[in-house]
């Protein structure tokens, strides 16, 4: 994810908006919870993981179930 997209995602998450990201290395996806120092905390499979923003891309999908 480019720096401008990362900053935009982080601002949205800080406002309480739901944003979803996919890890381009593992192809796992989840809900972005917070951002810090170039990393995104993600809720996936009932737990939290932290991914480097360089390995992430944002996506929208109304049918996506990140609680699996």
Secondary structure, DSSP 4 states (H G I P E B T S, - for coil): --HHHHHHHHHHHHTT---EEEETTT--EEEEEEEETTEEEEEETTEEEEEEGGGEEEE--TT--TT-
